[in-house]
Amino acid sequence: MATATLNMVRLDRRQRVSLQAQMNRQIRELIVSGQLKAGVRLPSTRDLVLQLGVSRNTIVYALDQLIAEGYLHSRVGSGIYVADLLTHDGRLLTSGASAVAGKPPRISSRPTHLAAMSIAPEYSSAKVRPFRPCQPAVDHFPLRNWNRARARALRFQPRELFVEGDSAGLPRLRSSLAIYLQDARGVRCTPEQIIITAGTQQALSLIATLLLDRGDPVWIEDPGYLGARAAFLAAEAKLVPIPIDSDGLTIPERTKSPKVVYCTPSRQFPLGITMTLARRFALLEFARNNAVWIVEDDYDSEFRYVDRPLPCLQGLTNNQCVIYTGSFSKVLFPSLRLGYIVLPESLVKLFRKAKEIHDAGTSVIDQATAAVFIDEGFFSTHVRRMRQLYRERLYVFLEEANKHVAKWLTFPDIDAGMDATALLKAGGNDAEISTRLAAAGIDVPSLSAYSLAACQPGLVFGFTAFSPAQIRLAMKTIANAIAKQH
């Protein structure tokens, strides 16, 4: 039987990788590529010491590893040989770059269309630049109070936090949320009806997966939230874009009833319209008469700058047809990834089981911290301070917009929320303008990016994450960029 020379093995002491690992990798690659044939004997360790200029221990350890992995085998009194890696049909078993191209394993047909979906507009920079929508003022987050809440949670609940938690969420957080939502939003619920999620997006994905079959019609606001659109499309539902008027989501006549209606009644995103009380009752009546689920995304409900907010849709009915979702991401900080679903009692068992299968629970320590943050009053204090800060920034934003861009853009009245949508007075291609502004360092998505049907061109601004100085400078940049176009 032939003996290999291993002349192709080269060890470099300048590399960070150990000599043993280098030798192990190179011999393995020679075997896998077929350059070292099955049954070939390797040189003795004594010869390899002279050939490679390394210690015998380095060589022995490298070869022992390859024997353990099955690439080599040792014969007592004879030497070390290359193992037979032939498959059952006589072909050499290969991997990596040298592998023979074969037919890849199949995947489900469902995810093949996911690549075209997005839960947010695409930005040219990961840095949050003016005026990217939906961004809280994280530099004003009370980190000291958050750390105090975490320390208290760990001090008084250590055993509960270090064992596997309830898939529906930490009981203390669900109890705190039930009290807060009843008081602040008029939600009718018990802690048992709440499931903690990894943000609103997971909540919407669970809803779409559990309530919809392929082809089921879903009424969705248009323009509307891209994350909801993606969740329902991933479930292969049929999206029916529903226009928004001055009263909120319209209710079409003589149209096939949907399985689900998705809406943001407290403050429609991105147009900023609050659904009137009359329209809310009309939507609830429609859902009751047609056995339709309503998904209420209570987006931006905490930040209202004029009058008190209307009660949530869920709190206006006993019909158990409304699924209420919310999130801490915009109120506290985005990376927290804590949200919640308030479910009709008939759906609680199903959603608990689905959450258990999906991820078995969201970070228990973060949940416990959030519960203490709410119970100790830190949450309500933070919301009040942010409401005041955002009101001041909105005033500066509108003042600067009126000074610099009123010639081209019209801003409707803004009485709540973190964003403002401006309509282009002269029409035009809002996507092109958005791209031009991105090149100037301004992240302002086009209104058409949020729309399924044709819509009036516009731009969507976020103002809450930016200081007055940033707002003033960015408005001048926008004015210069638009003026060059015209």
Sequence and secondary structure as in RCSB ss.txt:
>XXXX:A:sequence
MATATLNMVRLDRRQRVSLQAQMNRQIRELIVSGQLKAGVRLPSTRDLVLQLGVSRNTIVYALDQLIAEGYLHSR
VGSGIYVADLLTHDGRLLTSGASAVAGKPPRISSRPTHLAAMSIAPEYSSAKVRPFRPCQPAVDHFPLRNWNRAR
ARALRFQPRELFVEGDSAGLPRLRSSLAIYLQDARGVRCTPEQIIITAGTQQALSLIATLLLDRGDPVWIEDPGY
LGARAAFLAAEAKLVPIPIDSDGLTIPERTKSPKVVYCTPSRQFPLGITMTLARRFALLEFARNNAVWIVEDDYD
SEFRYVDRPLPCLQGLTNNQCVIYTGSFSKVLFPSLRLGYIVLPESLVKLFRKAKEIHDAGTSVIDQATAAVFID
EGFFSTHVRRMRQLYRERLYVFLEEANKHVAKWLTFPDIDAGMDATALLKAGGNDAEISTRLAAAGIDVPSLSAY
SLAACQPGLVFGFTAFSPAQIRLAMKTIANAIAKQH
>XXXX:A:secstr
  B   TT    TTSSS HHHHHHHHHHHHHHTTSS TT B   HHHHHHHH S HHHHHHHHHHHHHHTSEEEE
TTTEEEE   B TTS B   GGGS         SGGGGGGG  SS   S SS  TB TT   GGGS HHHHHHHH
HHHHHH HHHHSS   TT  HHHHHHHHHHHHHHH     GGGEEEESSHHHHHHHHHHHH  TT EEEEEES  
HHHHHHHHHTT EEEEEEEETTEE   SS    SEEEE  SS TTT     HHHHHHHHHHHHHHT EEEEE TT
TT B SS     SGGG SSS EEEEEESTTTS GGG  EEEE  GGGHHHHHHHHHHHTS S HHHHHHHHHHHH
TTHHHHHHHHHHHHHHHHHHHHHHHHHHHTTTTEE     BSSEEEEEETT   HHHHHHHHHHTT    BGGGG
 SS    EEEEE TTS HHHHHHHHHHHHHHHHHH 
